[in-house]
Structure formats: C-alpha cells, structure tokens
C-alpha cells in the first residue's frame, strides 16, 4: 500500500487480499461457478439451492453450498473445490508477474463482491477486473463436469423414488378396489 501510495511499483505479488480477491469467487473453493451451474440445472432441488445460494455467494459466503449441496464429505466435488483455486492462483500469479494485471495494493473487506474487489484491491486496474470475469468463467467450466456427475446421480435417485411411489400407488389401488 505504501509503494502504491507513493507512486512506486508494488513489490509483492502475494499480499493481504490476494487469496480472497483472486481465488475465492463465491467463497472458499471459488464456488460461484458451482452456484451458476446449479442455477442452470435440470434438477429442481439443485436449481432452487443455486438460486437461494447466489446472494450469499456474491458476498463470498458459501456455507449454503458447502453443506447444502453438499461439498463437505463429497469426494466428487472435492476435486474442483481444490483444483479451481489452484488454477486461479497460478493464473493470477503469472498475470501479475508479467504485469498484465495489477498487483494487490489494498486489502478490501472479504465480503466485497467479485470484480469490485478486483478493482479495489489493485487500485483501479481494469485488466484485473477482466481477469475476474475470466476467473468466474474458469470456475464454471471447472465445476461443470463434476456437477453433471452429481446431477445425474440425483436425478436417478429422484426417478427411483418416483417409481417406488408409483408401485405403492398401484398396490394401494389393487388392495382397495378388489
């Protein structure tokens, strides 16, 4: 911050605010991509959870997704939960090291929405905001195949429940019509 304020080049890439600004779109694990995938789901419960989780995800609060999806104790979702921030870290580091995007000059509050936090943290650097948009797209793409696996499993469970209910209905009708 002192270097930025005095017009000097910012010396460090990893500074306070790097993690929350460039790796946590939607909260730990960069789960905003998962929330967007959920909102576009064929599954009604995932779509509903995605819509419910979006407002909090915008402010980096992702407990509704962590425990409602769930990501916690879910080996399938563990993969993008770890890999997405790792990929965003590598990308952000390379872009900052090559001066394509601005380095962290300020540490905005952790609940600052994405893109706004990119702008504020880098002292108004527009390429950092563009990288924020690309990062959200990367998060969507990273979560997509894993989400589709979970969505398929959930749809199969719902189909099995519906089939069981139909069987019970037929048995009920047979018992009481004869």
Order of alpha helices (4+ residues) and beta strands (2+ residues): alpha-alpha-alpha-alpha-alpha-alpha-alpha-alpha
